[in-house]
Amino acid sequence: MRGDKTLDRIAEEIGYESASAFSTAFRKRFGCPPGKFARAAA
């Protein structure tokens, strides 16, 4: 959830071409952007 990896790095590691593409898919799946999700879980 929280770490030192950037959104760009996470997106790349899981197969997305960009952080934007990952963020869009994440928002569709979870209803909020990754940053908001991470802050709420902290």
N, CA, C and O atoms as a Tinker XYZ file with bonds, in Angstrom:
   168  protein
     1  N      0.822000   -1.198000    0.000000    73     2
     2  CA     0.000000    0.000000    0.000000    64     1     3
     3  C      0.858000    1.251000    0.000000    63     2     4     5
     4  O      0.715000    2.121000   -0.859000    81     3
     5  N      1.741000    1.326000    0.962000    73     3     6
     6  CA     2.638000    2.476000    1.022000    64     5     7
     7  C      4.054000    1.956000    0.926000    63     6     8     9
     8  O      4.415000    0.977000    1.578000    81     7
     9  N      4.822000    2.591000    0.141000    73     7    10
    10  CA     6.204000    2.193000   -0.009000    64     9    11
    11  C      6.973000    3.293000   -0.694000    63    10    12    13
    12  O      6.507000    4.428000   -0.800000    81    11
    13  N      8.147000    2.950000   -1.156000    73    11    14
    14  CA     8.961000    3.965000   -1.791000    64    13    15
    15  C      8.886000    3.913000   -3.315000    63    14    16    17
    16  O      9.595000    4.656000   -3.995000    81    15
    17  N      8.040000    3.048000   -3.850000    73    15    18
    18  CA     7.901000    2.952000   -5.303000    64    17    19
    19  C      6.959000    4.041000   -5.818000    63    18    20    21
    20  O      5.963000    4.385000   -5.181000    81    19
    21  N      7.303000    4.563000   -6.976000    73    19    22
    22  CA     6.437000    5.564000   -7.607000    64    21    23
    23  C      5.299000    4.854000   -8.345000    63    22    24    25
    24  O      5.369000    3.657000   -8.621000    81    23
    25  N      4.283000    5.599000   -8.647000    73    23    26
    26  CA     3.164000    5.056000   -9.409000    64    25    27
    27  C      3.634000    4.575000  -10.778000    63    26    28    29
    28  O      3.163000    3.553000  -11.276000    81    27
    29  N      4.552000    5.306000  -11.377000    73    27    30
    30  CA     5.123000    4.894000  -12.667000    64    29    31
    31  C      5.771000    3.513000  -12.553000    63    30    32    33
    32  O      5.568000    2.654000  -13.412000    81    31
    33  N      6.535000    3.308000  -11.514000    73    31    34
    34  CA     7.252000    2.039000  -11.311000    64    33    35
    35  C      6.269000    0.890000  -11.069000    63    34    36    37
    36  O      6.428000   -0.191000  -11.635000    81    35
    37  N      5.281000    1.117000  -10.252000    73    35    38
    38  CA     4.279000    0.080000   -9.968000    64    37    39
    39  C      3.537000   -0.289000  -11.243000    63    38    40    41
    40  O      3.358000   -1.470000  -11.540000    81    39
    41  N      3.107000    0.713000  -11.995000    73    39    42
    42  CA     2.390000    0.467000  -13.247000    64    41    43
    43  C      3.240000   -0.361000  -14.198000    63    42    44    45
    44  O      2.749000   -1.311000  -14.809000    81    43
    45  N      4.499000   -0.006000  -14.324000    73    43    46
    46  CA     5.409000   -0.731000  -15.207000    64    45    47
    47  C      5.575000   -2.184000  -14.753000    63    46    48    49
    48  O      5.546000   -3.101000  -15.573000    81    47
    49  N      5.748000   -2.386000  -13.463000    73    47    50
    50  CA     5.965000   -3.730000  -12.920000    64    49    51
    51  C      4.773000   -4.658000  -13.144000    63    50    52    53
    52  O      4.950000   -5.868000  -13.289000    81    51
    53  N      3.575000   -4.106000  -13.173000    73    51    54
    54  CA     2.408000   -4.977000  -13.338000    64    53    55
    55  C      1.864000   -4.987000  -14.761000    63    54    56    57
    56  O      0.804000   -5.552000  -15.032000    81    55
    57  N      2.615000   -4.345000  -15.677000    73    55    58
    58  CA     2.302000   -4.498000  -17.084000    64    57    59
    59  C      1.548000   -3.378000  -17.771000    63    58    60    61
    60  O      1.117000   -3.539000  -18.913000    81    59
    61  N      1.377000   -2.249000  -17.107000    73    59    62
    62  CA     0.725000   -1.112000  -17.755000    64    61    63
    63  C      1.767000   -0.290000  -18.500000    63    62    64    65
    64  O      2.927000   -0.230000  -18.094000    81    63
    65  N      1.352000    0.334000  -19.579000    73    63    66
    66  CA     2.268000    1.142000  -20.376000    64    65    67
    67  C      2.566000    2.494000  -19.734000    63    66    68    69
    68  O      3.584000    3.116000  -20.034000    81    67
    69  N      1.676000    2.947000  -18.849000    73    67    70
    70  CA     1.893000    4.240000  -18.195000    64    69    71
    71  C      1.161000    4.281000  -16.860000    63    70    72    73
    72  O      0.257000    3.488000  -16.599000    81    71
    73  N      1.574000    5.220000  -16.032000    73    71    74
    74  CA     0.904000    5.422000  -14.752000    64    73    75
    75  C     -0.534000    5.881000  -14.978000    63    74    76    77
    76  O     -1.431000    5.545000  -14.205000    81    75
    77  N     -0.741000    6.645000  -16.033000    73    75    78
    78  CA    -2.078000    7.124000  -16.357000    64    77    79
    79  C     -3.022000    5.967000  -16.683000    63    78    80    81
    80  O     -4.164000    5.937000  -16.222000    81    79
    81  N     -2.540000    5.026000  -17.473000    73    79    82
    82  CA    -3.365000    3.864000  -17.827000    64    81    83
    83  C     -3.694000    3.047000  -16.588000    63    82    84    85
    84  O     -4.826000    2.595000  -16.417000    81    83
    85  N     -2.700000    2.857000  -15.721000    73    83    86
    86  CA    -2.928000    2.124000  -14.473000    64    85    87
    87  C     -3.930000    2.856000  -13.587000    63    86    88    89
    88  O     -4.852000    2.247000  -13.045000    81    87
    89  N     -3.742000    4.157000  -13.445000    73    87    90
    90  CA    -4.624000    4.944000  -12.597000    64    89    91
    91  C     -6.071000    4.890000  -13.086000    63    90    92    93
    92  O     -6.995000    4.783000  -12.278000    81    91
    93  N     -6.271000    4.961000  -14.389000    73    91    94
    94  CA    -7.609000    4.884000  -14.970000    64    93    95
    95  C     -8.247000    3.530000  -14.681000    63    94    96    97
    96  O     -9.409000    3.462000  -14.282000    81    95
    97  N     -7.498000    2.463000  -14.879000    73    95    98
    98  CA    -8.015000    1.122000  -14.611000    64    97    99
    99  C     -8.300000    0.936000  -13.122000    63    98   100   101
   100  O     -9.309000    0.337000  -12.750000    81    99
   101  N     -7.422000    1.443000  -12.282000    73    99   102
   102  CA    -7.600000    1.334000  -10.833000    64   101   103
   103  C     -8.865000    2.062000  -10.401000    63   102   104   105
   104  O     -9.651000    1.541000   -9.609000    81   103
   105  N     -9.058000    3.265000  -10.921000    73   103   106
   106  CA   -10.242000    4.063000  -10.568000    64   105   107
   107  C    -11.526000    3.351000  -10.991000    63   106   108   109
   108  O    -12.509000    3.356000  -10.249000    81   107
   109  N    -11.526000    2.742000  -12.172000    73   107   110
   110  CA   -12.707000    2.002000  -12.626000    64   109   111
   111  C    -13.003000    0.819000  -11.717000    63   110   112   113
   112  O    -14.163000    0.518000  -11.439000    81   111
   113  N    -11.958000    0.154000  -11.259000    73   111   114
   114  CA   -12.126000   -1.055000  -10.437000    64   113   115
   115  C    -12.502000   -0.740000   -8.992000    63   114   116   117
   116  O    -13.367000   -1.394000   -8.411000    81   115
   117  N    -11.837000    0.280000   -8.411000    73   115   118
   118  CA   -12.007000    0.564000   -6.985000    64   117   119
   119  C    -12.794000    1.825000   -6.671000    63   118   120   121
   120  O    -13.122000    2.074000   -5.511000    81   119
   121  N    -13.104000    2.626000   -7.689000    73   119   122
   122  CA   -13.935000    3.803000   -7.477000    64   121   123
   123  C    -13.199000    5.042000   -7.001000    63   122   124   125
   124  O    -13.828000    6.059000   -6.711000    81   123
   125  N    -11.884000    4.974000   -6.915000    73   123   126
   126  CA   -11.088000    6.131000   -6.525000    64   125   127
   127  C     -9.679000    5.954000   -7.072000    63   126   128   129
   128  O     -9.282000    4.837000   -7.403000    81   127
   129  N     -8.921000    7.034000   -7.171000    73   127   130
   130  CA    -7.561000    6.924000   -7.680000    64   129   131
   131  C     -6.648000    6.207000   -6.674000    63   130   132   133
   132  O     -6.958000    6.158000   -5.484000    81   131
   133  N     -5.537000    5.659000   -7.145000    73   131   134
   134  CA    -4.640000    4.909000   -6.256000    64   133   135
   135  C     -4.148000    5.692000   -5.049000    63   134   136   137
   136  O     -4.066000    5.141000   -3.951000    81   135
   137  N     -3.818000    6.967000   -5.232000    73   135   138
   138  CA    -3.327000    7.775000   -4.102000    64   137   139
   139  C     -4.355000    7.920000   -2.998000    63   138   140   141
   140  O     -4.029000    7.799000   -1.817000    81   139
   141  N     -5.586000    8.177000   -3.379000    73   139   142
   142  CA    -6.654000    8.318000   -2.384000    64   141   143
   143  C     -6.885000    6.996000   -1.673000    63   142   144   145
   144  O     -7.089000    6.970000   -0.459000    81   143
   145  N     -6.856000    5.909000   -2.413000    73   143   146
   146  CA    -7.019000    4.576000   -1.843000    64   145   147
   147  C     -5.925000    4.318000   -0.806000    63   146   148   149
   148  O     -6.212000    3.841000    0.292000    81   147
   149  N     -4.684000    4.630000   -1.147000    73   147   150
   150  CA    -3.557000    4.396000   -0.250000    64   149   151
   151  C     -3.663000    5.259000    1.013000    63   150   152   153
   152  O     -3.389000    4.785000    2.116000    81   151
   153  N     -4.058000    6.520000    0.848000    73   151   154
   154  CA    -4.197000    7.388000    2.012000    64   153   155
   155  C     -5.301000    6.911000    2.946000    63   154   156   157
   156  O     -5.158000    6.986000    4.166000    81   155
   157  N     -6.394000    6.425000    2.384000    73   155   158
   158  CA    -7.509000    5.946000    3.201000    64   157   159
   159  C     -7.136000    4.666000    3.958000    63   158   160   161
   160  O     -7.639000    4.415000    5.053000    81   159
   161  N     -6.256000    3.867000    3.367000    73   159   162
   162  CA    -5.861000    2.607000    3.981000    64   161   163
   163  C     -4.789000    2.793000    5.044000    63   162   164   165
   164  O     -4.528000    1.884000    5.833000    81   163
   165  N     -4.168000    3.964000    5.069000    73   163   166
   166  CA    -3.061000    4.215000    6.021000    64   165   167
   167  C     -3.551000    4.471000    7.419000    63   166   168
   168  O     -2.747000    4.697000    8.324000    81   167
